């Protein structure tokens, strides 16, 4: 086009220096750089390079083909099943999915608490004073405990992360909810290490695809 030939390799600021209104319009339409996407792509490229350096077989697969694989074998949408469907599948590739797990182990970063000595309200004024000790009755917030509840709605044996109180009546968070229990009914399973651990039931096979037999679920 004539305008491209006239501009050549000159910067747009130089080419439109005599047309400030047009220059402002062009600059306003420029896409802002996607810094987060660039950082993620660079991280993925570096991770791939390191994994290939181990000598183990490494597969890279676009999201569209992963979705096609998952649909072809009749699996539901989840992070773990997506990872299972990466790579060529089918008789031509020699690979297939014959079994999937019924539950998965999930862990999440929770940190190691806060050094703040008070909790402010929405206006910034101190609302309560936190105790200086992080451990009470042998427990610290974030510990994995097993609670034996003898009566009430939560009767039974429950496992979860504990949030301690100086009164000795601690709060235990489980996948089904949160309840309070005395420290006398708690047993320590693991000290807090900055992560929360839990079991999650894996997604059921996708029943919308009737043309394929989904893989077997193992316990």
N, C-alpha and C positions, 0 to 999 in steps of 0.2 A: 504494500500500500504506500501511496505517496508520503503519508505522515511518518511511517516507519522509516522510509528511505531518508527523509529529511532529518529525523532524529538521530539515526545511526546508533552509535554507542554512547552518545552523550547522556548524562543524567537528566532526568525529567525536570529537575529544578533549573538546570541551565537551558534546556530546550524551550520551556514555557516561562522563562524569566520575564518576557515582555507581556505575558498574559496572566497576571496574578490571580484573577478570578477563576480561570480555567485550571491553573495549577492547584488552587485550593480545593476545587472539586475532585481532581484526580487523586490528590493526597488523601482526601477524606474517604475515598472508596478503597484505599489499599487495605488489605487484610492485615490485622495485627499478627505478629508472629506467635505461633502456638508453642510457647515455651514448655508447657507441661508435656505435650505430645512429643516434642523433640527430645526431652529428657528421657521419656519412657522408651522411645525408639532406640536411643543411644544405649540405654541400659540393656534392652533386649539383645542388641547386636553384640555388646560386650559379654553378656551372659552366654550367648550362643558360642562365642569364640572360646570361652573358658570351658564350656561343657564338651565341645568338640576336641579340646586338648586332652581330655581324659582318655580318649581312645574308645569310649563306649558309643554305641549307636545312638544318634540324636536325630529326632525328627522335628521339622518345622512345617506348620500347616496353617493355611489361612482360615479365618473364622467361618467363611461361607462353606468350605469343604468339610470342616468339622461338623457344622450343623447338618450338612447333607449326610454324613456318616451316621450321626446320631439318629436322624429320622429314618434312615435305611434299616437300622437294626432295631428300631422301636424303643429307644430309650428316652426318658424324660430330660428336661433341661435342668442341669445342675453343674456346679464347678467340677466336681469329681468325675461325673460322666462325660463332660466335655473333654477333660484331659484323657479319658480312656478312649475317646473317639478320634484322637489326633493320629494322622498318618493314613496311608492307603489301606483300605479294608476290602474284603471280597475275595472270591476265588482266584481272580487274576493276580492279586498281590500276595496271596498265600496267607493272609492274616484275617482273623475273625474274632469276634467277642463271643465267648461261650458262657461266661459267668460274671455277675457283678455282685458286689457286697451288699448286704442288707442294711448296714450301719457304717458310719464313718466317724473317725476321731477328729474333733475340731478343737483347735486351740487359737487363742487370740491374745494379742499383746494388751496388757492392762496397766503396765507401769509398776512402780514400787512405792506409790503413795506420794504425798505432798509434804513439804517442809513448813507449810503455812501453819501458824499458831492460832489463827482465828478464821472464821468463815463470815464474809460480809454479806449484807443484804443487797437488794437491787440498787440501793442508793450509795453503797460503798461503806456503810457504817458496820462495825463489828457486830455480828449476830450471836456468836457463841465463842467460847474459848476452848480450844482443843487441848487435850492432855499432852504433856511432853513425852510420855512413854508411848511407844507404838505397840507394845506387847502387854496383854492383860490376861491373867489366869492361864498363861502359857500359850496363848493364841495371838496372832497378828492378822490384820486385815489382808486378805488375799490367800490365806492358808486354805488348803483343800481339806475338808473335814467330813466326817460321817456322823450324822445326828440321829439319835435314837429317841423318837418322840413317843411317849406313852399314852397320850390322850389328846383329844381335840381334832381339828380338821386335818392336821398333818401327821396323824398317827402312823407310825411305821419307821423304817430306816431310810434316811435321805442322805444324798451326797451332794456337796456343793461348796462354793467359796464363802468364806465367813467374813463379816464385817464386825469388828470387835467394839465393845463398849466397856467403859470402866466399871459399870454396874455388874458385869458378869453375865448379863443376858444378851447374847450376841445374835446377829442377824445372819441367816444362811440363805444364799441365793441358789436356786435350782432351776432347771429348765422349765419346771411347772409353776414357779413363782418363788416368792421370798417369805420366810417365816422367822420368828424369834424362838430361840432355844437357850436354856441355861448351859453354861460352860460345863456343868457336871454331866450333861448328856451328849457332849461332843467328844469325838476321838480324832486326833490328828492323823491325816493320811500323807500329806506332803506340805513342806514349808513353801511359802510364797516365793516364786522365782520370777515374777514379772509377767506371767502368762496365766490365762484361764483355760482349763481343759474341760471338754464335755463330749458326750456321745450324741450323734444325731442320726435319726433314721434316714436312710437314703431314699431318694424320690422313687416312686413306683414307676414301672415301665409305662410308656406312652400308649394308652389304649386306643388312641385315635387312628393309629396305623394298623389296620387289620390284615394287611397283606404279608406281614412278617411275623415270625415267632420271636418274642423278645428273649434275651439271654436269661439263663437260670440265675436266681438270686441265692447266694450262699449266706449262711449265718455268720 
